[in-house]
Amino acid sequence: MPPNNYPDWTDPSLPPALRWCSRLAFWMDDGFKLPVSVPFLGKRIGLDALTGILPIAGDALGLAVGMVPIGIAIYWRLPITTIAAMAVTVAIDFFAGSIPVIGDMFDAGFKANRKNVQLLHKAWKQQQGELSASQQTVNTSAKAI
């Protein structure tokens, strides 16, 4: 069962891509529990913070993984405002995370992947609500005829 901060990746009503992104975001941002709470970071860190220790390659990996939910949002034709917000989040994570030492601590606390999967989930739910409303309008119009 995923933590409350992520869409439930065990929920079969969610699309497989969203469930997969939720699990990926969890491992990138919160996958490992620390023995003690660290100020500004909390008790959990993910692969993004750990791979960020590797110069260039770690940041490139974080950027590549961060682009996955954006690609899904584009494929699903979600609003451009959502896609732009996700892109800004990834850019902040990449550029701030590129700063040696401080950037690694920033990566551990910023949780860009979690933010983006939450944006993806929210936009998907809104899109589903709009589709349901338009489908109801079509059904009502068909019954009237």
OpenMM code with the backbone's topology and positions (N, CA, C; nanometers):
from openmm import Vec3, app, unit

residues = "MET PRO PRO ASN ASN TYR PRO ASP TRP THR ASP PRO SER LEU PRO PRO ALA LEU ARG TRP CYS SER ARG LEU ALA PHE TRP MET ASP ASP GLY PHE LYS LEU PRO VAL SER VAL PRO PHE LEU GLY LYS ARG ILE GLY LEU ASP ALA LEU THR GLY ILE LEU PRO ILE ALA GLY ASP ALA LEU GLY LEU ALA VAL GLY MET VAL PRO ILE GLY ILE ALA ILE TYR TRP ARG LEU PRO ILE THR THR ILE ALA ALA MET ALA VAL THR VAL ALA ILE ASP PHE PHE ALA GLY SER ILE PRO VAL ILE GLY ASP MET PHE ASP ALA GLY PHE LYS ALA ASN ARG LYS ASN VAL GLN LEU LEU HIS LYS ALA TRP LYS GLN GLN GLN GLY GLU LEU SER ALA SER GLN GLN THR VAL ASN THR SER ALA LYS ALA ILE".split()
positions = [
    Vec3(0.0838, -0.1183, 0.0000),
    Vec3(0.0000, 0.0000, 0.0000),
    Vec3(0.0882, 0.1245, 0.0000),
    Vec3(0.0646, 0.2148, -0.0943),
    Vec3(0.1487, 0.3342, -0.1017),
    Vec3(0.1183, 0.4332, 0.0096),
    Vec3(0.2142, 0.5197, 0.0409),
    Vec3(0.1887, 0.6245, 0.1396),
    Vec3(0.0791, 0.7194, 0.0900),
    Vec3(0.0239, 0.7982, 0.1804),
    Vec3(-0.0861, 0.8881, 0.1471),
    Vec3(-0.0498, 0.9945, 0.0443),
    Vec3(0.0761, 1.0242, 0.0282),
    Vec3(0.1180, 1.1308, -0.0627),
    Vec3(0.1148, 1.0899, -0.2093),
    Vec3(0.0845, 0.9653, -0.2385),
    Vec3(0.0896, 0.9134, -0.3746),
    Vec3(-0.0449, 0.8532, -0.4127),
    Vec3(-0.0806, 0.8602, -0.5432),
    Vec3(-0.1990, 0.7857, -0.5874),
    Vec3(-0.1794, 0.6375, -0.5587),
    Vec3(-0.2869, 0.5695, -0.5261),
    Vec3(-0.2809, 0.4287, -0.4861),
    Vec3(-0.2455, 0.3403, -0.6056),
    Vec3(-0.1219, 0.2888, -0.6077),
    Vec3(-0.0794, 0.2079, -0.7217),
    Vec3(-0.1398, 0.0683, -0.7201),
    Vec3(-0.2192, 0.0373, -0.6176),
    Vec3(-0.2890, -0.0908, -0.6167),
    Vec3(-0.4336, -0.0771, -0.6651),
    Vec3(-0.4776, 0.0454, -0.6941),
    Vec3(-0.6160, 0.0723, -0.7359),
    Vec3(-0.6332, 0.0380, -0.8840),
    Vec3(-0.7107, -0.0677, -0.9157),
    Vec3(-0.7259, -0.1075, -1.0563),
    Vec3(-0.8074, -0.0081, -1.1393),
    Vec3(-0.8759, 0.0871, -1.0745),
    Vec3(-0.9533, 0.1853, -1.1506),
    Vec3(-0.8641, 0.2935, -1.2113),
    Vec3(-0.7414, 0.3065, -1.1618),
    Vec3(-0.6485, 0.4025, -1.2186),
    Vec3(-0.5806, 0.3416, -1.3412),
    Vec3(-0.5458, 0.4250, -1.4385),
    Vec3(-0.4757, 0.3705, -1.5552),
    Vec3(-0.3400, 0.3126, -1.5154),
    Vec3(-0.2969, 0.2072, -1.5830),
    Vec3(-0.1683, 0.1452, -1.5491),
    Vec3(-0.0510, 0.2439, -1.5517),
    Vec3(-0.0514, 0.3380, -1.6456),
    Vec3(0.0586, 0.4343, -1.6536),
    Vec3(0.0650, 0.5215, -1.5282),
    Vec3(-0.0493, 0.5596, -1.4746),
    Vec3(-0.0520, 0.6416, -1.3528),
    Vec3(-0.0076, 0.5605, -1.2322),
    Vec3(-0.0497, 0.4357, -1.2250),
    Vec3(-0.0064, 0.3492, -1.1139),
    Vec3(0.1447, 0.3282, -1.1197),
    Vec3(0.1978, 0.3054, -1.2393),
    Vec3(0.3414, 0.2856, -1.2566),
    Vec3(0.4177, 0.4122, -1.2193),
    Vec3(0.3692, 0.5285, -1.2639),
    Vec3(0.4346, 0.6560, -1.2306),
    Vec3(0.4329, 0.6803, -1.0803),
    Vec3(0.3246, 0.6432, -1.0148),
    Vec3(0.3152, 0.6615, -0.8698),
    Vec3(0.4212, 0.5783, -0.7982),
    Vec3(0.4360, 0.4560, -0.8405),
    Vec3(0.5373, 0.3684, -0.7789),
    Vec3(0.6786, 0.4193, -0.8085),
    Vec3(0.7029, 0.4630, -0.9318),
    Vec3(0.8332, 0.5173, -0.9697),
    Vec3(0.8655, 0.6419, -0.8876),
    Vec3(0.7686, 0.7320, -0.8729),
    Vec3(0.7888, 0.8546, -0.7946),
    Vec3(0.8204, 0.8210, -0.6492),
    Vec3(0.7515, 0.7208, -0.5942),
    Vec3(0.7780, 0.6798, -0.4562),
    Vec3(0.9241, 0.6383, -0.4408),
    Vec3(0.9728, 0.5528, -0.5307),
    Vec3(1.1105, 0.5056, -0.5186),
    Vec3(1.2120, 0.6165, -0.5436),
    Vec3(1.1788, 0.7106, -0.6304),
    Vec3(1.2712, 0.8202, -0.6588),
    Vec3(1.2778, 0.9214, -0.5447),
    Vec3(1.1656, 0.9406, -0.4725),
    Vec3(1.1614, 1.0457, -0.3699),
    Vec3(1.1571, 0.9958, -0.2257),
    Vec3(1.0978, 0.8808, -0.2003),
    Vec3(1.0750, 0.8366, -0.0624),
    Vec3(1.1029, 0.6887, -0.0395),
    Vec3(1.1749, 0.6254, -0.1255),
    Vec3(1.1896, 0.4802, -0.1217),
    Vec3(1.2606, 0.4209, -0.0013),
    Vec3(1.3415, 0.5004, 0.0674),
    Vec3(1.4218, 0.4455, 0.1761),
    Vec3(1.3973, 0.5227, 0.3048),
    Vec3(1.3776, 0.4484, 0.4125),
    Vec3(1.3540, 0.5096, 0.5432),
    Vec3(1.4869, 0.5278, 0.6157),
    Vec3(1.5075, 0.6498, 0.6649),
    Vec3(1.6286, 0.6788, 0.7421),
    Vec3(1.6062, 0.6409, 0.8882),
    Vec3(1.7119, 0.6051, 0.9605),
    Vec3(1.6948, 0.5672, 1.1012),
    Vec3(1.6547, 0.6861, 1.1893),
    Vec3(1.6902, 0.8070, 1.1483),
    Vec3(1.6543, 0.9268, 1.2253),
    Vec3(1.6000, 1.0323, 1.1298),
    Vec3(1.5228, 1.1244, 1.1831),
    Vec3(1.4710, 1.2338, 1.1027),
    Vec3(1.5801, 1.3394, 1.0836),
    Vec3(1.5993, 1.3819, 0.9604),
    Vec3(1.7007, 1.4822, 0.9267),
    Vec3(1.6285, 1.6146, 0.9008),
    Vec3(1.6740, 1.7242, 0.9621),
    Vec3(1.6074, 1.8531, 0.9387),
    Vec3(1.5969, 1.8859, 0.7896),
    Vec3(1.4826, 1.9352, 0.7493),
    Vec3(1.4498, 1.9741, 0.6119),
    Vec3(1.4298, 1.8557, 0.5179),
    Vec3(1.4687, 1.7370, 0.5571),
    Vec3(1.4570, 1.6215, 0.4692),
    Vec3(1.3520, 1.5225, 0.5166),
    Vec3(1.3308, 1.5149, 0.6451),
    Vec3(1.2369, 1.4169, 0.6992),
    Vec3(1.3040, 1.2832, 0.7237),
    Vec3(1.2229, 1.1777, 0.7249),
    Vec3(1.2746, 1.0444, 0.7552),
    Vec3(1.2946, 0.9585, 0.6314),
    Vec3(1.2595, 1.0097, 0.5126),
    Vec3(1.2687, 0.9273, 0.3931),
    Vec3(1.3469, 0.9995, 0.2834),
    Vec3(1.4264, 0.9227, 0.2103),
    Vec3(1.4927, 0.9742, 0.0907),
    Vec3(1.4730, 0.8729, -0.0210),
    Vec3(1.4994, 0.9155, -0.1422),
    Vec3(1.4804, 0.8261, -0.2553),
    Vec3(1.6037, 0.8144, -0.3416),
    Vec3(1.5851, 0.7422, -0.4493),
    Vec3(1.6960, 0.7198, -0.5419),
    Vec3(1.7443, 0.8500, -0.6058),
    Vec3(1.6555, 0.9478, -0.6208),
    Vec3(1.6956, 1.0759, -0.6800),
    Vec3(1.8065, 1.1400, -0.5980),
    Vec3(1.7907, 1.1405, -0.4672),
    Vec3(1.8940, 1.1995, -0.3802),
    Vec3(2.0209, 1.1143, -0.3798),
    Vec3(2.0049, 0.9836, -0.3822),
    Vec3(2.1219, 0.8955, -0.3779),
    Vec3(2.2014, 0.8982, -0.5088),
    Vec3(2.1312, 0.8956, -0.6230),
    Vec3(2.2027, 0.8993, -0.7509),
    Vec3(2.2569, 1.0388, -0.7799),
    Vec3(2.2014, 1.1401, -0.7153),
    Vec3(2.2498, 1.2764, -0.7334),
    Vec3(2.3926, 1.2947, -0.6856),
    Vec3(2.4399, 1.2024, -0.6054),
    Vec3(2.5778, 1.2076, -0.5575),
    Vec3(2.6752, 1.1898, -0.6749),
    Vec3(2.6327, 1.1139, -0.7771),
    Vec3(2.7168, 1.0931, -0.8962),
    Vec3(2.7111, 1.2182, -0.9838),
    Vec3(2.8227, 1.2841, -1.0061),
    Vec3(2.8212, 1.4049, -1.0889),
    Vec3(2.7702, 1.3759, -1.2300),
    Vec3(2.6900, 1.4602, -1.2801),
    Vec3(2.6313, 1.4588, -1.4142),
    Vec3(2.5393, 1.3388, -1.4369),
    Vec3(2.5879, 1.2170, -1.4224),
    Vec3(2.5074, 1.0979, -1.4502),
    Vec3(2.3863, 1.0882, -1.3581),
    Vec3(2.4054, 1.1170, -1.2314),
    Vec3(2.2944, 1.1098, -1.1366),
    Vec3(2.1875, 1.2127, -1.1663),
    Vec3(2.2296, 1.3335, -1.1996),
    Vec3(2.1339, 1.4388, -1.2336),
    Vec3(2.0640, 1.4085, -1.3657),
    Vec3(2.1366, 1.3514, -1.4605),
    Vec3(2.0772, 1.3147, -1.5890),
    Vec3(1.9731, 1.2047, -1.5702),
    Vec3(2.0018, 1.1088, -1.4827),
    Vec3(1.9057, 1.0028, -1.4537),
    Vec3(1.7797, 1.0610, -1.3904),
    Vec3(1.7975, 1.1508, -1.2940),
    Vec3(1.6826, 1.2157, -1.2308),
    Vec3(1.5993, 1.2941, -1.3300),
    Vec3(1.6646, 1.3612, -1.4241),
    Vec3(1.5945, 1.4367, -1.5278),
    Vec3(1.5165, 1.3431, -1.6194),
    Vec3(1.5788, 1.2343, -1.6599),
    Vec3(1.5122, 1.1381, -1.7489),
    Vec3(1.3880, 1.0785, -1.6824),
    Vec3(1.4006, 1.0392, -1.5573),
    Vec3(1.2865, 0.9823, -1.4851),
    Vec3(1.1791, 1.0890, -1.4635),
    Vec3(1.2211, 1.2119, -1.4373),
    Vec3(1.1257, 1.3206, -1.4172),
    Vec3(1.0460, 1.3547, -1.5416),
    Vec3(1.0984, 1.3212, -1.6578),
    Vec3(1.0283, 1.3488, -1.7833),
    Vec3(0.9182, 1.2471, -1.8131),
    Vec3(0.9201, 1.1320, -1.7482),
    Vec3(0.8214, 1.0266, -1.7757),
    Vec3(0.6775, 1.0747, -1.7511),
    Vec3(0.6453, 1.1306, -1.6334),
    Vec3(0.5073, 1.1772, -1.6145),
    Vec3(0.4686, 1.2893, -1.7109),
    Vec3(0.5653, 1.3704, -1.7517),
    Vec3(0.5356, 1.4769, -1.8480),
    Vec3(0.4979, 1.4156, -1.9831),
    Vec3(0.5707, 1.3143, -2.0237),
    Vec3(0.5371, 1.2440, -2.1480),
    Vec3(0.3983, 1.1829, -2.1428),
    Vec3(0.3626, 1.1260, -2.0294),
    Vec3(0.2291, 1.0681, -2.0134),
    Vec3(0.1228, 1.1774, -2.0184),
    Vec3(0.1488, 1.2902, -1.9534),
    Vec3(0.0537, 1.4023, -1.9553),
    Vec3(0.0329, 1.4527, -2.0977),
    Vec3(0.1388, 1.4597, -2.1755),
    Vec3(0.1270, 1.5022, -2.3151),
    Vec3(0.0468, 1.3991, -2.3943),
    Vec3(0.0757, 1.2725, -2.3743),
    Vec3(0.0045, 1.1646, -2.4447),
    Vec3(-0.1448, 1.1672, -2.4127),
    Vec3(-0.1782, 1.1936, -2.2870),
    Vec3(-0.3182, 1.1990, -2.2447),
    Vec3(-0.3854, 1.3311, -2.2819),
    Vec3(-0.3100, 1.4238, -2.3386),
    Vec3(-0.3612, 1.5550, -2.3776),
    Vec3(-0.4195, 1.6316, -2.2588),
    Vec3(-0.3445, 1.6299, -2.1490),
    Vec3(-0.3851, 1.7050, -2.0304),
    Vec3(-0.3602, 1.8534, -2.0552),
    Vec3(-0.4200, 1.9406, -1.9736),
    Vec3(-0.4053, 2.0851, -1.9959),
    Vec3(-0.2592, 2.1291, -1.9975),
    Vec3(-0.2316, 2.2256, -2.0836),
    Vec3(-0.0948, 2.2766, -2.0982),
    Vec3(-0.0455, 2.3381, -1.9678),
    Vec3(-0.1360, 2.3915, -1.8861),
    Vec3(-0.0947, 2.4492, -1.7578),
    Vec3(-0.0376, 2.3406, -1.6658),
    Vec3(-0.0976, 2.2235, -1.6687),
    Vec3(-0.0470, 2.1117, -1.5881),
    Vec3(0.0893, 2.0675, -1.6392),
    Vec3(0.1021, 2.0550, -1.7706),
    Vec3(0.2282, 2.0117, -1.8303),
    Vec3(0.3385, 2.1136, -1.7997),
    Vec3(0.3050, 2.2420, -1.8101),
    Vec3(0.4036, 2.3472, -1.7818),
    Vec3(0.4464, 2.3439, -1.6351),
    Vec3(0.3511, 2.3254, -1.5450),
    Vec3(0.3846, 2.3184, -1.4018),
    Vec3(0.4764, 2.1998, -1.3741),
    Vec3(0.4493, 2.0874, -1.4391),
    Vec3(0.5332, 1.9695, -1.4216),
    Vec3(0.6739, 1.9951, -1.4767),
    Vec3(0.6825, 2.0618, -1.5911),
    Vec3(0.8127, 2.0910, -1.6516),
    Vec3(0.8943, 2.1853, -1.5635),
    Vec3(0.8285, 2.2844, -1.5053),
    Vec3(0.8982, 2.3773, -1.4159),
    Vec3(0.9511, 2.3028, -1.2930),
    Vec3(0.8712, 2.2129, -1.2396),
    Vec3(0.9135, 2.1341, -1.1233),
    Vec3(1.0375, 2.0512, -1.1559),
    Vec3(1.0370, 1.9863, -1.2724),
    Vec3(1.1525, 1.9051, -1.3130),
    Vec3(1.2748, 1.9936, -1.3361),
    Vec3(1.2547, 2.1109, -1.3975),
    Vec3(1.3666, 2.2019, -1.4233),
    Vec3(1.4291, 2.2511, -1.2924),
    Vec3(1.3444, 2.2878, -1.1972),
    Vec3(1.3959, 2.3320, -1.0663),
    Vec3(1.4749, 2.2191, -1.0014),
    Vec3(1.4188, 2.0993, -1.0041),
    Vec3(1.4862, 1.9841, -0.9442),
    Vec3(1.6205, 1.9585, -1.0123),
    Vec3(1.6235, 1.9679, -1.1450),
    Vec3(1.7477, 1.9405, -1.2180),
    Vec3(1.8543, 2.0460, -1.1908),
    Vec3(1.8180, 2.1726, -1.2070),
    Vec3(1.9198, 2.2776, -1.1937),
    Vec3(1.9654, 2.2959, -1.0489),
    Vec3(1.8725, 2.2939, -0.9546),
    Vec3(1.9130, 2.3072, -0.8140),
    Vec3(1.9888, 2.1823, -0.7693),
    Vec3(1.9456, 2.0659, -0.8182),
    Vec3(2.0125, 1.9413, -0.7810),
    Vec3(2.1515, 1.9280, -0.8388),
    Vec3(2.1826, 2.0066, -0.9401),
    Vec3(2.3149, 2.0009, -1.0029),
    Vec3(2.4240, 2.0675, -0.9204),
    Vec3(2.3845, 2.1457, -0.8211),
    Vec3(2.4818, 2.2124, -0.7353),
    Vec3(2.5424, 2.1077, -0.6416),
    Vec3(2.6740, 2.0934, -0.6397),
    Vec3(2.7345, 1.9902, -0.5536),
    Vec3(2.6957, 2.0066, -0.4060),
    Vec3(2.6750, 1.8993, -0.3396),
    Vec3(2.6416, 1.8836, -0.1974),
    Vec3(2.5073, 1.9487, -0.1626),
    Vec3(2.4958, 2.0783, -0.1778),
    Vec3(2.3694, 2.1470, -0.1458),
    Vec3(2.2574, 2.0957, -0.2347),
    Vec3(2.2885, 2.0718, -0.3617),
    Vec3(2.1890, 2.0213, -0.4556),
    Vec3(2.1397, 1.8833, -0.4181),
    Vec3(2.2271, 1.8006, -0.3640),
    Vec3(2.1864, 1.6670, -0.3206),
    Vec3(2.0893, 1.6761, -0.2036),
    Vec3(2.1160, 1.7671, -0.1123),
    Vec3(2.0239, 1.7875, 0.0002),
    Vec3(1.8914, 1.8444, -0.0509),
    Vec3(1.8981, 1.9344, -0.1490),
    Vec3(1.7766, 1.9902, -0.2088),
    Vec3(1.6945, 1.8796, -0.2733),
    Vec3(1.7601, 1.7912, -0.3491),
    Vec3(1.6909, 1.6789, -0.4136),
    Vec3(1.6157, 1.5934, -0.3123),
    Vec3(1.6786, 1.5695, -0.1990),
    Vec3(1.6171, 1.4848, -0.0966),
    Vec3(1.4931, 1.5498, -0.0362),
    Vec3(1.4901, 1.6818, -0.0293),
    Vec3(1.3773, 1.7505, 0.0331),
    Vec3(1.2714, 1.8005, -0.0623),
    Vec3(1.3052, 1.8266, -0.1880),
    Vec3(1.2122, 1.8894, -0.2828),
    Vec3(1.1032, 1.7937, -0.3318),
    Vec3(1.1345, 1.6693, -0.3544),
    Vec3(1.0386, 1.5653, -0.3946),
    Vec3(0.9618, 1.6019, -0.5222),
    Vec3(1.0353, 1.6337, -0.6268),
    Vec3(0.9746, 1.6751, -0.7539),
    Vec3(0.8891, 1.5656, -0.8164),
    Vec3(0.9316, 1.4417, -0.8062),
    Vec3(0.8555, 1.3325, -0.8671),
    Vec3(0.7209, 1.3148, -0.7992),
    Vec3(0.7184, 1.3284, -0.6676),
    Vec3(0.5926, 1.3190, -0.5942),
    Vec3(0.4977, 1.4311, -0.6377),
    Vec3(0.5509, 1.5523, -0.6477),
    Vec3(0.4682, 1.6666, -0.6889),
    Vec3(0.4102, 1.6431, -0.8281),
    Vec3(0.4926, 1.5925, -0.9174),
    Vec3(0.4444, 1.5727, -1.0542),
    Vec3(0.3428, 1.4602, -1.0657),
    Vec3(0.3596, 1.3545, -0.9908),
    Vec3(0.2613, 1.2464, -0.9982),
    Vec3(0.1289, 1.2919, -0.9338),
    Vec3(0.1359, 1.3785, -0.8340),
    Vec3(0.0131, 1.4344, -0.7770),
    Vec3(-0.0574, 1.5243, -0.8791),
    Vec3(0.0196, 1.6065, -0.9509),
    Vec3(-0.0385, 1.6900, -1.0568),
    Vec3(-0.0993, 1.6040, -1.1675),
    Vec3(-0.0299, 1.4988, -1.2060),
    Vec3(-0.0790, 1.4076, -1.3091),
    Vec3(-0.2101, 1.3430, -1.2664),
    Vec3(-0.2148, 1.2966, -1.1439),
    Vec3(-0.3350, 1.2316, -1.0914),
    Vec3(-0.4522, 1.3292, -1.0864),
    Vec3(-0.4276, 1.4486, -1.0358),
    Vec3(-0.5340, 1.5501, -1.0249),
    Vec3(-0.5880, 1.5867, -1.1636),
    Vec3(-0.4997, 1.6102, -1.2587),
    Vec3(-0.5432, 1.6472, -1.3941),
    Vec3(-0.6176, 1.5319, -1.4611),
    Vec3(-0.5728, 1.4088, -1.4381),
    Vec3(-0.6410, 1.2927, -1.4954),
    Vec3(-0.7827, 1.2813, -1.4383),
    Vec3(-0.7956, 1.2999, -1.3058),
    Vec3(-0.9294, 1.2935, -1.2439),
    Vec3(-1.0197, 1.4022, -1.2993),
    Vec3(-0.9660, 1.5227, -1.3165),
    Vec3(-1.0470, 1.6318, -1.3726),
    Vec3(-1.0885, 1.5991, -1.5154),
    Vec3(-0.9971, 1.5445, -1.5927),
    Vec3(-1.0289, 1.5085, -1.7299),
    Vec3(-1.1370, 1.4002, -1.7334),
    Vec3(-1.1285, 1.3041, -1.6424),
    Vec3(-1.2300, 1.1992, -1.6375),
    Vec3(-1.3664, 1.2562, -1.5999),
    Vec3(-1.3674, 1.3524, -1.5081),
    Vec3(-1.4924, 1.4185, -1.4690),
    Vec3(-1.5539, 1.4940, -1.5852),
    Vec3(-1.4718, 1.5631, -1.6650),
    Vec3(-1.5207, 1.6359, -1.7819),
    Vec3(-1.5747, 1.5391, -1.8858),
    Vec3(-1.5061, 1.4274, -1.9056),
    Vec3(-1.5538, 1.3287, -2.0014),
    Vec3(-1.6863, 1.2690, -1.9563),
    Vec3(-1.6988, 1.2421, -1.8263),
    Vec3(-1.8238, 1.1865, -1.7740),
    Vec3(-1.9378, 1.2852, -1.7911),
    Vec3(-1.9113, 1.4140, -1.7633),
    Vec3(-2.0144, 1.5162, -1.7774),
    Vec3(-2.0579, 1.5301, -1.9231),
    Vec3(-1.9619, 1.5284, -2.0154),
    Vec3(-1.9986, 1.5411, -2.1567),
    Vec3(-2.0714, 1.4162, -2.2050),
    Vec3(-2.0354, 1.2996, -2.1532),
    Vec3(-2.1039, 1.1761, -2.1896),
    Vec3(-2.2479, 1.1782, -2.1392),
    Vec3(-2.2687, 1.2320, -2.0178),
    Vec3(-2.4037, 1.2430, -1.9638),
    Vec3(-2.4881, 1.3370, -2.0492),
    Vec3(-2.4266, 1.4451, -2.0982),
    Vec3(-2.4980, 1.5391, -2.1850),
    Vec3(-2.5391, 1.4700, -2.3137),
    Vec3(-2.4512, 1.3898, -2.3706),
    Vec3(-2.4832, 1.3162, -2.4933),
    Vec3(-2.5958, 1.2174, -2.4669),
    Vec3(-2.5881, 1.1457, -2.3545),
    Vec3(-2.6928, 1.0487, -2.3211),
    Vec3(-2.8266, 1.1173, -2.2991),
    Vec3(-2.8282, 1.2320, -2.2318),
    Vec3(-2.9510, 1.3054, -2.2069),
    Vec3(-3.0096, 1.3565, -2.3381),
    Vec3(-2.9243, 1.4048, -2.4269),
    Vec3(-2.9694, 1.4537, -2.5573),
    Vec3(-3.0269, 1.3389, -2.6402),
    Vec3(-2.9647, 1.2235, -2.6344),
    Vec3(-3.0128, 1.1084, -2.7087),
    Vec3(-3.1490, 1.0613, -2.6577),
    Vec3(-3.1689, 1.0673, -2.5261),
    Vec3(-3.2980, 1.0276, -2.4675),
    Vec3(-3.4073, 1.1261, -2.5068),
    Vec3(-3.3724, 1.2534, -2.5210),
    Vec3(-3.4703, 1.3566, -2.5551),
    Vec3(-3.5200, 1.3382, -2.6980),
    Vec3(-3.4350, 1.2833, -2.7821),
    Vec3(-3.4734, 1.2629, -2.9229),
    Vec3(-3.5600, 1.1415, -2.9287),
] * unit.nanometer
topology = app.Topology()
chain = topology.addChain("A")
for resn in residues:
    res = topology.addResidue(resn, chain)
    for name in ("N", "CA", "C"):
        topology.addAtom(name, app.Element.getBySymbol(name[0]), res)
